[in-house]
Amino acid sequence: MEEFPIIHTNLWDAIIAVPTVVVVTQIIKIFFSIRGIYIPSIANLIGLIISIFFAHKQDLSAGIFMGLFYGNAAVGVYSSIKTNWKSYKKRHINKS
């Protein structure tokens, strides 16, 4: 029986990989006008590509796990920023 891989989350994950997934997903969304329901899947696919082929190319199971982490973290970051921006705008308009 194989042991679970040891995955080290480092600066690469938080500072480079997740924002890269957010930016690439937004670029794809703009150029190809993709419906919103497909965006999380596209983010996961981009996260998997980055993780398997660049970040964790030596370990496929770690690459798959971290790729899904990158994609889901990117979706969460984008959703959080969007929700906060809408709340800020709503509060700012109500004060005026």
C-alpha positions, 0 to 999 in steps of 0.5 A: 500500500502506498503512503500519501505523498508529502506535499509542501505548500510554499510561497509558490502556491499562495503568491504565484500559482493561485493568482496565475489561475485567477488571471488566466481564467479571467483572460479566457473568460473575456476572450471566449465569452464563456458562461459563468457555470463553466468557470470553476471547471476551467479554473480547476483545469488550469490549476491542474495543468500548472501543477502537474506540468510545472509545480509538481511534475515529479509526483503525479498524485501531488500534482493532481491534489495541488492542481485542484487546490489551485483551481478551487482557491482561485475560484474562492479568491475571485468570489470573495473579491467580487462579493466584497466589491459588490458590498462596498459599492452597495454601501457606498451608493446607499450613503450618497 
